[in-house]
Amino acid sequence: MALPKLNETPKYSLTVPSTGKELRYRPYLVKEEKILLMASSSEDPKQIMNAVHDTIAACVENIDIRSLTTFDLEYIFIQLRSKSTGETSEILIKCPKCESQQKVTIPLNEIAVTETNANPVIKISDNVTVVMKYPSYQDIPSDTDDVGFTLIAASIKEVIHGDEKVDIDDEPIEAVIAFLESMTNDQFQLIAKFFEDAPSVKYDLELVCQSCGEISDIEIKGMQSFF
């Protein structure tokens, strides 16, 4: 006799931040939660991202996951988490004044995606302009320890040099990294700022420190803050 099938999982809807497309999803199950917990305990960003990727792919219908931006993935995962393990998350926050840590409860349904007015067209010299894009999951490198620098390189869409336009998709990643490394610090900071200002999941917290009584406004950003 076959074992019974447990629980007809409910379906929910979410809206992809970058496209406005509505998708249906189910909560993740124990088998998927085990993989997420193992990845979290490893503290390896690559392993965590792979576990998140696999969970989203398993739980969300008709999703082209590799075309999603990194902030899409963050938002979708938090929606999954809120319907799978509870609509709040407890995290440790350090007081900016006395540096004591305390546990706070974050309502996951109040986490939003930040808006940005960053201009993707960046003039780095009199005759060179760099056009940026928001990175997608497929841009996240899996074979390097310098994930941040390589991801910045993958976020360049094209380079305009005088009348010539270079499509970065046609260039090897090594050439793009060499292009970044040839910049002055001021030029590189212009590129890095666009990347840093990209939309991400965030929650604005008013922290009342239980140790010193200081009231602080804290912006909590990034999926791993709520993992």
C-alpha positions in Angstrom: 0.0 0.0 0.0 1.4 3.4 -1.0 1.9 6.1 1.6 -0.7 8.9 1.4 0.1 12.2 -0.2 0.3 14.9 2.6 -1.1 18.4 2.3 -2.4 20.0 -0.8 -0.2 23.1 -0.7 -2.0 26.4 -1.2 -1.0 28.7 -4.0 -0.3 32.5 -3.7 0.5 35.3 -6.2 3.4 37.7 -6.3 4.5 40.5 -8.6 8.1 40.5 -10.0 9.5 43.9 -9.1 11.6 44.5 -12.3 8.9 43.4 -14.8 5.5 43.8 -13.0 4.7 40.2 -14.1 2.4 38.2 -11.7 3.5 34.7 -10.8 1.9 31.9 -8.8 3.9 30.1 -6.1 3.6 27.5 -3.3 5.3 27.5 0.1 8.5 25.5 0.2 8.3 22.1 1.9 10.5 20.3 4.5 12.8 18.8 1.8 13.5 22.3 0.5 13.9 23.9 4.0 16.5 21.3 4.8 18.6 22.4 1.9 18.2 26.0 2.8 19.2 25.4 6.4 22.3 23.4 5.3 23.3 26.2 3.0 22.7 28.9 5.7 24.8 26.9 8.3 27.7 26.8 5.7 27.9 30.6 5.6 29.0 30.2 2.0 27.4 32.9 -0.2 27.6 30.7 -3.3 26.0 27.8 -1.6 23.2 30.0 -0.1 22.5 31.6 -3.5 22.3 28.1 -5.2 19.9 26.9 -2.5 17.7 30.0 -2.9 17.8 29.5 -6.7 16.8 25.9 -6.5 14.0 26.6 -4.0 12.5 29.4 -6.2 12.7 27.2 -9.3 10.8 24.4 -7.4 8.1 26.6 -5.9 7.3 29.3 -8.5 5.3 28.5 -11.6 6.4 29.4 -15.1 9.5 31.3 -14.0 12.5 32.1 -16.1 14.8 32.3 -13.1 18.1 33.1 -14.9 16.6 36.3 -16.5 15.6 37.7 -13.1 17.6 40.5 -11.5 19.3 39.8 -8.1 16.7 42.0 -6.4 13.9 40.1 -8.0 15.3 36.9 -6.5 15.7 38.5 -3.1 12.1 39.7 -3.1 10.6 36.4 -4.4 12.5 34.4 -1.8 11.3 36.5 1.1 7.7 36.1 -0.2 8.3 32.3 -0.2 9.8 32.4 3.3 6.9 34.4 4.7 4.4 31.8 3.5 6.5 28.8 4.4 8.0 29.4 7.9 6.0 32.3 9.3 5.4 35.9 8.4 8.0 37.3 10.8 11.7 36.8 11.1 13.8 37.4 14.2 17.3 38.9 13.7 20.1 40.4 15.8 20.7 44.1 15.5 23.6 46.1 16.9 22.9 49.4 18.6 24.9 52.1 16.7 25.6 53.9 20.0 26.6 51.3 22.6 27.0 48.3 20.1 25.0 46.0 22.3 23.0 43.4 20.3 19.3 42.7 20.7 16.8 40.5 18.9 14.1 42.2 16.9 11.1 40.8 15.0 10.7 41.9 11.3 7.3 41.6 9.6 8.3 40.0 6.3 5.2 41.4 4.5 6.4 44.9 5.1 9.8 44.4 3.4 9.9 46.4 0.1 12.2 46.8 -2.9 14.0 50.1 -2.8 13.5 52.5 -5.7 16.5 54.0 -7.5 17.0 57.1 -9.7 20.5 56.0 -10.6 21.5 57.0 -14.2 22.8 53.9 -16.1 24.7 56.1 -18.5 28.0 57.0 -16.8 30.6 59.3 -18.4 34.0 58.3 -17.0 36.2 60.4 -19.3 35.8 63.0 -22.1 35.4 60.2 -24.7 34.4 57.1 -22.8 30.9 56.4 -21.5 29.8 53.2 -19.7 26.2 52.0 -19.9 25.2 49.8 -16.9 22.5 47.2 -16.3 21.1 45.5 -13.2 22.8 42.1 -12.8 20.7 38.9 -13.1 21.2 35.5 -11.5 23.1 34.2 -14.5 25.7 37.0 -14.0 26.6 35.7 -10.6 30.0 33.9 -11.0 30.4 30.4 -9.5 34.1 29.9 -10.2 35.8 32.8 -8.5 36.3 34.1 -4.9 36.1 37.7 -6.1 32.3 37.6 -6.6 31.8 41.4 -6.0 34.3 42.6 -8.6 33.3 40.1 -11.2 29.6 40.9 -10.7 30.3 44.6 -11.2 32.0 43.6 -14.5 29.0 41.6 -15.5 26.8 44.6 -14.8 28.3 46.6 -17.7 26.0 46.5 -20.7 28.1 48.5 -23.2 31.0 50.9 -23.5 30.9 53.8 -25.9 34.3 55.1 -27.1 33.9 58.1 -29.3 31.7 56.8 -32.2 32.3 53.2 -31.4 29.9 51.1 -29.3 31.2 47.9 -27.7 28.6 45.3 -26.6 30.0 43.7 -23.5 28.2 40.4 -24.2 30.6 40.0 -27.1 33.6 40.4 -24.9 35.3 37.9 -22.6 34.9 38.6 -18.9 38.7 38.8 -18.5 38.7 41.7 -20.9 36.0 43.5 -19.0 37.8 43.0 -15.7 41.0 44.3 -17.3 39.0 47.4 -18.4 37.8 48.0 -14.9 41.3 47.5 -13.5 42.6 50.2 -15.9 40.4 52.8 -14.3 41.4 55.4 -11.8 39.8 55.1 -8.4 37.5 58.0 -9.1 36.3 56.4 -12.3 35.8 53.0 -10.7 33.8 54.6 -7.8 31.3 56.0 -10.4 30.7 52.5 -11.7 30.6 50.9 -8.2 28.1 53.5 -7.0 25.6 52.5 -9.7 26.0 48.9 -8.6 25.6 49.8 -4.9 22.5 51.9 -5.5 20.7 49.1 -7.4 17.3 48.2 -5.9 17.3 45.6 -3.1 15.0 44.4 -0.4 14.9 46.6 2.7 13.1 47.3 5.9 13.2 50.5 7.9 13.5 49.8 11.6 13.2 52.2 14.5 15.4 50.5 17.1 14.9 51.4 20.8 18.1 50.0 22.5 17.2 48.0 25.6 20.7 48.7 27.0 21.2 52.5 26.6 17.8 53.7 25.5 19.1 55.3 22.3 16.5 55.5 19.4 18.0 54.8 16.0 16.6 54.6 12.5 18.2 51.6 10.8 17.8 50.4 7.2 18.1 46.7 6.9 19.0 45.7 3.3 19.7 42.4 1.4 18.1 39.0 1.5 20.7 37.5 3.8 19.7 40.0 6.5 16.3 38.2 6.7 17.6 34.6 5.9 
